[in-house]
Amino acid sequence: MGVVFGTHVELSRKAFPEAPVREDALQYVIGCVRQGQCCSVVAPSNMGKSLLLKSLLKDEVRRTCASDGGRAPATVFVDCLEAGGSEHAFYELLLRRIVDEVEDAGAPPAAVGTVRARHYEVLHTTTDLSVRSLFATSLRELDRWGEIRLVLILDEFDDVFSALPPWPFRQLRALRDALGDDLSFVTGTSRRLERLRSDAETYEFRELFHLHTLVLHPLSDVDATRFVAHLAQRQGSLPEKGHEALAIRLSGGHPGLLECIYSVLGSSDYELVTPAEATADDLSAQEPIEKECQRLWDELEEEEREGLLALVGGGEAALDEDKRRALESKGLLAPDEDGVPLIFSPVFEAFLRAELARRHGAEARGIRCDPVTGRVWSDDQEVTVGLSEPQRRLVRLLFQRRGAVCSYDEIAEEVWGVGEGVTPGAIYELVKRVRQKVEPDWREPCYVVTVPGEGYRLQVPE
């Protein structure tokens, strides 16, 4: 990733909210803002997206965002998780944050008073049409005062952009067209905007970011080392020599995973003699690390999940080219020196193996029956040949009605073709013999369950 527009400014440690990492990414965003462009920052969970965006609030960074020696822009940070689920709430949040920022940025008191008055009207307005008009009027009146550049940072923008009607985004595009370089947007999402929403009504808003979308990958070795030094200052050094390097390697440079692994290795509850004893499988099972892996997994798109599981289960040959490119573009795959795709983090790979095993286990447990061929499986073993024809008929009925009770009469009708004249003892003996062939322990059946006084039910494992 290069710095856009040939812009590069020297930044001190004060330019970063926490550890001085992702300077190249910050330089990219600064370059966009300096030129009055809009920029989209995309990253999976806990990759450091929000910290990068908060760097834009630092005075040093704001000054570098000034174009051609002009005034630093008024940088408005909006956590869109606070917006609720309505268009009205979104506009109100934007205006509230704008009022706070332009006042702190030294805007003329009259300008601040104008925007504050419009915000008050928004609070007491009941129609979306009125709110839209008030919001647009606020920004246009603010622009008339001159020398005020506004940068709206829309962090955690995923749900707002996915769920709201198109009007707020069409209006933001219209305001951008009207105000030009005096209004820029920087969005932070876990997926590209076009993956979140692809309708024609929001295309012109998405178009603002087509040329300037930055996807954050795991930290480089240099940045990961800096991040570990930051963790050591905040949490204390790790007790075992070599654990810092181990944490970096097993996390693959994912900041959230790296912090969790560092905390676990530094915990008195997790004792190791040497770093070699800490395996990816061991660490992935630790609760905070497992939760971090789960959070990352939950934010992935379905095709990304399928690609990762295919790679873990079947190797490179099982991963199609489109899924491979998508995963590499997001930094989830890191080809080795021979070009073989590898999961970026050994700990996350261990989590994926466990997920694959869970899925296979869920598919394999219980009684399954193919209604066309009549084949029957118990867990992962086919038991068709060991069942008599009456026994297969019983299993087929229970499977078709799985989860529901099959009465004695229904069983008699299905197995013997008669609704009456079959004794409960005969049915019990039939069920017993089926259990002996399909249950892990027929004396304590967990699949073919007795419902006293009514019949039998096929229990489906959770």
Secondary structure, DSSP 8 states (H G I E B T S, - for coil): ---GGG------GGGSSSS---HHHHHHHHHHHHTT--EEEE--TTSSHHHHHHHTTSHHHHHHT-STT----EEEEEEGGGGTTSHHHHHHHHHHHHHHHHHHTT--HHHHHHHHHHHHHHHT---HHHHHHHHHHHHHHHHHT-S--EEEEEES-HHHHHHS-SHHHHHHHHHHHHHGGGEEEEEEESS-HHHH---GGGHHHHHTTTT-EEE--S--HHHHHHHHHHHHHHH---SSTTHHHHHHHHHTT-HHHHHHHHHHHTSTTS--SSGGG--HHHHHTSHHHHHHHHHHHHHS-HHHHHHHHHHHHH-GGGS-HHHHHHHHHTTSB---TTS---BS-HHHHHHHHHHHHHHHHHHHSSEEE-TTT--EEETTEE-TTTS-HHHHHHHHHHHHTTTSEEEHHHHHHHHHS-SSS--HHHHHHHHHHHHHHH-SSTTS-SSEEEETTTEEEE----
